[in-house]
Amino acid sequence: MKLKFFSGLFLTVMLISLVIAPTTYALTIGERLTAPESGWKRYDDRADGIKYLGSGWTNGIKDNRFYDKTNIYSHQKDASIQFDFTGTDIRIIATRYLNHSKNIGITIDGVTESYSAYKNVSMSEGQILVYEKRGLPNTKHTVTIQAVDSGVISLDAIDMNETGELIDYKAEDLTAQAGDKAVKLNWTPVADAAQYVIKYGTAKGNYTESTTVTSSVYGNYTVTGLNNGTTYYFAVSAIVNGLEYSNSNEAVATPKEMPKEPEKPEPTGNRALVEITLINGTVKEYDLSMKEVEAFLKWFDTKDAGQGPSKFAINKGTNNKGPFSSRVDYVIFDRILTFEINEYVAQPDDKPLT
């Protein structure tokens, strides 16, 4: 009786344990994962920022076996996949089939591991977890995937921790400003870009011309040699680590002949009285040569454009110097209210006013 009682009690405890014990489930490599787990996010194989290098890349048939009904694969030995991301955890979701590679190398920040996408089945399987890496430093990582042996490599999706991001080095906020036979482009510079490809054409989305410039243009470049009256469509892409990334938004502009600035009248004299009114009401008058007047005007225009020194030296001449070797007034730009220039022709006996 005691043995039966003990056995019954043991079975009862085991049944209770099975009912109330929390269920834990650890996803393993080779299982099908049709959606990212809690705490993860997913990028489809067509996401901007994923680069398919080498040859033979093919878009698979649209099929519910694959995430978002798509996958990309290649059977060429030179084919590889490359992308950058920020985060700590990453999963590679791919297809699995009897012609897929048994030894696919995956390199993260220079450290190479491997996984297999081979399975002897009559029909390819999609959305398979083929590789997982967790506990990476929470910083930017570079990933390269390439088959070591013969066989197909594919990509169905990429999962990463929900705070991670797939990096797309995309130029943004492109604008175009029309000029005379030219268009000035501006965009937000891309971090780590070594070069930019400027693309343009006369039809929307059809860029028949391109030029490559260095990152020293800092998101500012003028395309010249265009035809006035013709509408041009522009896009810019960044080159990072030798790879060209997706195009920016498209910008449109039509070059046109710009109105010419009226020609400045030729000087009618060889000297001028320059009358400068300061913001405090003081009026200064100087008798200057036209060379000195031109230097004053050049200084004023340059400073008005935000460049050059804040003061201008005016030599008051040789008269009435007293004990001084020279007399120089310094005019401060932000103290000038107005100025007036009155030209005249100096006669041989005329002396400059002081």
C-alpha positions as CSV (number, residue, x, y, z in Angstrom):
1,M,0.0,0.0,0.0
2,K,2.8,2.4,0.8
3,L,4.5,1.8,-2.5
4,K,1.3,2.4,-4.4
5,F,0.7,5.6,-2.4
6,F,4.2,6.8,-3.1
7,S,3.9,6.1,-6.9
8,G,0.5,7.8,-7.0
9,L,2.0,10.9,-5.3
10,F,5.0,10.9,-7.6
11,L,2.7,10.8,-10.7
12,T,0.5,13.5,-9.3
13,V,3.5,15.8,-8.7
14,M,4.8,15.2,-12.2
15,L,1.5,16.0,-13.8
16,I,1.2,19.2,-11.7
17,S,4.7,20.2,-12.7
18,L,3.9,19.7,-16.4
19,V,0.8,21.9,-16.1
20,I,2.3,24.8,-14.1
21,A,5.9,24.8,-15.3
22,P,6.6,27.7,-17.8
23,T,7.2,26.5,-21.4
24,T,10.6,27.6,-22.8
25,Y,11.5,27.3,-26.4
26,A,14.8,28.0,-28.0
27,L,14.9,28.5,-31.7
28,T,17.5,26.3,-33.4
29,I,19.4,26.6,-36.6
30,G,17.5,25.0,-39.5
31,E,14.0,25.8,-38.2
32,R,11.6,27.8,-40.3
33,L,11.0,31.4,-39.0
34,T,8.2,33.1,-40.9
35,A,8.3,36.3,-38.8
36,P,10.8,38.0,-36.5
37,E,10.5,36.9,-32.9
38,S,9.6,39.4,-30.1
39,G,12.6,41.8,-29.6
40,W,13.7,41.4,-33.3
41,K,13.0,43.2,-36.5
42,R,13.2,42.0,-40.1
43,Y,14.5,43.4,-43.4
44,D,13.5,41.8,-46.7
45,D,16.1,40.6,-49.2
46,R,15.3,43.7,-51.4
47,A,16.0,46.3,-48.7
48,D,18.1,49.2,-49.6
49,G,21.6,48.8,-48.1
50,I,22.0,45.1,-49.1
51,K,24.6,44.8,-51.9
52,Y,24.7,41.8,-54.2
53,L,28.1,41.5,-55.7
54,G,29.5,39.3,-58.4
55,S,27.4,37.6,-61.1
56,G,24.4,35.3,-61.4
57,W,22.0,37.0,-59.0
58,T,18.4,36.0,-59.8
59,N,15.1,37.0,-58.2
60,G,13.3,33.8,-57.3
61,I,9.8,33.1,-58.3
62,K,7.1,34.7,-56.2
63,D,6.0,32.1,-53.7
64,N,4.5,31.9,-50.2
65,R,7.4,29.7,-49.1
66,F,9.6,32.9,-49.1
67,Y,9.3,35.9,-46.9
68,D,7.2,38.6,-48.6
69,K,7.1,36.0,-51.5
70,T,10.6,36.8,-52.7
71,N,14.2,35.6,-52.4
72,I,17.4,36.3,-54.2
73,Y,20.1,33.6,-55.1
74,S,23.2,33.0,-57.2
75,H,25.0,29.8,-58.2
76,Q,28.2,31.7,-59.3
77,K,31.4,31.3,-57.2
78,D,32.2,35.0,-57.3
79,A,28.8,36.0,-55.9
80,S,28.7,37.6,-52.5
81,I,26.4,39.6,-50.2
82,Q,27.5,42.6,-48.3
83,F,25.8,45.0,-45.8
84,D,26.5,47.2,-42.8
85,F,24.3,47.3,-39.7
86,T,24.3,48.7,-36.2
87,G,23.2,46.4,-33.3
88,T,24.1,43.4,-31.2
89,D,22.3,40.4,-32.7
90,I,21.8,39.2,-36.3
91,R,20.1,36.3,-38.0
92,I,20.4,35.2,-41.6
93,I,17.1,33.9,-43.1
94,A,17.7,32.0,-46.4
95,T,16.4,29.2,-48.6
96,R,17.6,25.6,-48.3
97,Y,17.8,23.0,-51.1
98,L,19.9,20.1,-52.4
99,N,21.9,22.3,-54.8
100,H,22.7,24.9,-52.1
101,S,26.2,25.3,-50.6
102,K,27.2,23.2,-47.6
103,N,29.9,25.7,-46.7
104,I,29.0,29.4,-46.8
105,G,31.4,31.8,-45.2
106,I,30.0,34.8,-43.2
107,T,32.5,37.4,-42.1
108,I,31.5,40.0,-39.5
109,D,34.1,42.7,-38.8
110,G,36.9,40.5,-40.2
111,V,36.0,37.4,-38.3
112,T,34.8,34.5,-40.5
113,E,32.4,31.7,-39.5
114,S,30.3,29.3,-41.7
115,Y,26.9,27.8,-42.1
116,S,25.2,25.4,-44.5
117,A,22.1,25.9,-46.7
118,Y,22.1,22.3,-48.0
119,K,19.2,19.9,-47.5
120,N,18.3,16.9,-49.6
121,V,14.6,17.8,-50.3
122,S,12.6,17.8,-53.5
123,M,11.5,21.4,-53.2
124,S,13.4,24.4,-51.8
125,E,12.4,25.5,-48.3
126,G,12.1,29.3,-47.5
127,Q,12.4,31.4,-44.4
128,I,14.9,29.1,-42.8
129,L,17.2,30.3,-40.0
130,V,20.6,29.3,-41.3
131,Y,22.8,31.5,-39.1
132,E,22.7,33.5,-35.9
133,K,25.2,35.7,-34.0
134,R,24.3,37.3,-30.7
135,G,26.2,39.5,-28.2
136,L,28.0,41.7,-30.7
137,P,29.2,45.2,-29.5
138,N,26.4,47.8,-30.0
139,T,28.2,49.6,-32.9
140,K,28.5,49.4,-36.6
141,H,29.3,46.1,-38.2
142,T,30.3,45.0,-41.8
143,V,29.0,41.7,-43.0
144,T,30.1,39.7,-46.1
145,I,28.5,36.4,-47.1
146,Q,30.1,34.1,-49.8
147,A,30.1,30.4,-50.6
148,V,33.4,28.6,-49.9
149,D,32.5,25.6,-52.0
150,S,30.3,25.2,-55.1
151,G,26.6,25.6,-54.6
152,V,23.9,28.2,-54.4
153,I,23.9,31.0,-51.9
154,S,20.7,32.9,-51.2
155,L,19.0,35.5,-49.0
156,D,15.4,35.6,-47.9
157,A,15.6,38.1,-45.1
158,I,17.8,39.6,-42.3
159,D,16.7,39.7,-38.7
160,M,18.4,41.9,-36.1
161,N,17.6,43.1,-32.6
162,E,14.8,45.7,-32.7
163,T,17.1,48.6,-31.8
164,G,19.5,47.7,-34.6
165,E,19.4,49.3,-38.1
166,L,20.4,48.2,-41.6
167,I,22.6,51.0,-42.9
168,D,21.7,52.5,-46.3
169,Y,24.3,55.0,-47.4
170,K,21.7,57.0,-49.3
171,A,22.2,60.7,-50.2
172,E,19.1,62.6,-49.1
173,D,17.4,66.0,-49.5
174,L,18.7,66.6,-53.0
175,T,17.7,70.0,-54.4
176,A,18.4,71.6,-57.8
177,Q,18.7,75.3,-58.6
178,A,18.7,76.4,-62.2
179,G,21.4,78.7,-63.6
180,D,22.6,79.8,-67.0
181,K,23.4,76.5,-68.8
182,A,24.0,75.0,-65.4
183,V,22.3,73.5,-62.4
184,K,23.5,73.8,-58.8
185,L,22.9,70.6,-56.7
186,N,22.8,70.4,-52.9
187,W,22.2,67.3,-50.7
188,T,22.9,66.1,-47.2
189,P,26.5,64.6,-47.1
190,V,26.7,60.9,-46.4
191,A,28.9,59.7,-43.6
192,D,31.9,57.6,-44.7
193,A,31.3,58.5,-48.4
194,A,34.5,58.7,-50.5
195,Q,32.8,59.7,-53.7
196,Y,29.4,60.7,-55.2
197,V,28.0,59.8,-58.6
198,I,26.0,62.7,-60.1
199,K,23.4,61.3,-62.6
200,Y,21.1,63.2,-64.9
201,G,19.0,63.0,-68.0
202,T,16.1,64.7,-69.8
203,A,13.5,62.1,-68.8
204,K,12.2,61.2,-65.3
205,G,14.1,58.4,-63.8
206,N,16.3,57.9,-67.0
207,Y,19.8,59.1,-66.2
208,T,21.8,59.0,-69.4
209,E,24.8,61.1,-68.1
210,S,26.9,60.8,-65.0
211,T,30.0,62.1,-63.4
212,T,31.9,61.0,-60.3
213,V,33.1,63.6,-57.8
214,T,35.0,63.3,-54.5
215,S,33.4,63.8,-51.2
216,S,35.2,67.1,-50.9
217,V,32.2,68.7,-52.7
218,Y,30.4,68.4,-49.3
219,G,27.0,68.0,-50.9
220,N,27.3,70.9,-53.2
221,Y,28.1,70.5,-57.0
222,T,27.3,72.5,-60.1
223,V,26.6,70.6,-63.4
224,T,27.6,72.8,-66.3
225,G,27.3,72.5,-70.1
226,L,23.6,72.1,-70.1
227,N,21.0,73.5,-72.6
228,N,18.9,76.4,-71.5
229,G,15.2,75.7,-71.8
230,T,15.6,71.9,-71.4
231,T,14.3,70.2,-68.2
232,Y,16.8,67.9,-66.5
233,Y,16.2,65.3,-63.8
234,F,19.0,64.6,-61.3
235,A,19.9,62.0,-58.7
236,V,23.0,61.4,-56.5
237,S,24.4,58.2,-55.1
238,A,27.2,57.7,-52.5
239,I,30.2,55.4,-52.9
240,V,31.3,53.9,-49.5
241,N,34.1,51.3,-49.3
242,G,34.1,51.0,-53.1
243,L,30.4,50.2,-53.3
244,E,27.7,52.4,-54.9
245,Y,24.5,52.7,-52.9
246,S,20.9,53.6,-53.8
247,N,19.9,56.8,-55.5
248,S,18.7,59.9,-53.7
249,N,15.4,61.5,-54.3
250,E,15.0,63.0,-57.8
251,A,15.4,66.7,-58.3
252,V,14.3,68.7,-61.3
253,A,15.5,72.0,-62.8
254,T,15.4,73.8,-66.2
255,P,18.5,76.0,-67.0
256,K,17.7,79.4,-68.3
257,E,19.6,82.5,-69.4
258,M,20.0,84.7,-66.4
259,P,19.5,88.5,-66.6
260,K,22.8,90.3,-66.9
261,E,23.8,92.8,-64.3
262,P,23.8,96.4,-65.6
263,E,27.3,97.5,-66.5
264,K,28.8,99.9,-64.0
265,P,29.4,103.3,-65.6
266,E,33.0,104.2,-66.4
267,P,34.6,106.6,-64.0
268,T,34.3,110.2,-65.2
269,G,37.0,111.7,-63.1
270,N,40.4,110.8,-61.7
271,R,39.5,111.6,-58.0
272,A,36.5,111.6,-55.8
273,L,35.1,113.1,-52.6
274,V,33.9,110.2,-50.5
275,E,31.3,111.2,-47.9
276,I,30.6,108.6,-45.3
277,T,27.8,109.0,-42.8
278,L,28.2,106.9,-39.6
279,I,25.3,105.5,-37.6
280,N,25.9,108.1,-34.9
281,G,25.3,110.9,-37.4
282,T,29.0,111.8,-37.9
283,V,29.9,112.6,-41.4
284,K,33.4,111.9,-42.7
285,E,34.8,113.3,-46.0
286,Y,37.8,112.1,-47.8
287,D,39.5,113.2,-51.1
288,L,40.7,110.0,-52.7
289,S,42.1,108.8,-56.0
290,M,39.9,106.5,-58.1
291,K,42.3,103.7,-57.2
292,E,41.6,104.3,-53.5
293,V,37.9,104.5,-54.2
294,E,37.9,101.2,-56.0
295,A,39.8,99.6,-53.1
296,F,37.2,101.0,-50.7
297,L,34.2,99.7,-52.8
298,K,35.8,96.3,-53.1
299,W,36.4,96.1,-49.4
300,F,32.8,97.1,-48.6
301,D,31.3,94.6,-51.1
302,T,33.5,91.8,-49.7
303,K,32.6,92.5,-46.1
304,D,28.9,92.9,-47.0
305,A,29.2,89.3,-48.3
306,G,30.5,88.1,-44.9
307,Q,34.2,88.0,-45.7
308,G,37.2,90.2,-45.3
309,P,38.4,92.5,-42.5
310,S,36.0,94.6,-40.4
311,K,37.9,97.9,-41.0
312,F,39.3,99.9,-43.9
313,A,42.3,102.2,-43.7
314,I,42.1,105.6,-45.5
315,N,45.2,107.7,-45.8
316,K,44.3,111.3,-45.1
317,G,47.0,112.6,-47.5
318,T,50.1,114.6,-47.1
319,N,48.7,118.0,-46.0
320,N,48.3,119.1,-42.5
321,K,50.2,116.1,-41.0
322,G,51.8,118.3,-38.3
323,P,54.4,116.3,-36.4
324,F,53.1,113.0,-37.7
325,S,54.7,110.9,-40.4
326,S,51.2,109.9,-41.7
327,R,47.5,110.3,-40.8
328,V,45.2,107.3,-41.3
329,D,41.5,107.0,-40.5
330,Y,40.1,103.5,-40.0
331,V,36.5,103.1,-41.1
332,I,34.5,100.3,-39.3
333,F,32.1,98.4,-41.5
334,D,29.2,98.0,-39.1
335,R,29.4,101.8,-38.2
336,I,28.7,102.9,-41.7
337,L,25.1,104.1,-42.4
338,T,25.5,105.5,-45.9
339,F,28.3,106.7,-48.2
340,E,28.4,109.0,-51.3
341,I,31.0,109.2,-54.0
342,N,31.4,112.4,-56.0
343,E,33.9,112.1,-58.8
344,Y,35.8,115.1,-60.3
345,V,38.7,115.8,-62.6
346,A,41.6,117.2,-60.7
347,Q,43.4,120.1,-62.4
348,P,47.2,120.2,-62.4
349,D,47.3,122.8,-59.6
350,D,44.6,121.1,-57.5
351,K,45.7,119.6,-54.2
352,P,43.9,116.8,-52.4
353,L,41.6,117.9,-49.6
354,T,42.6,116.7,-46.1
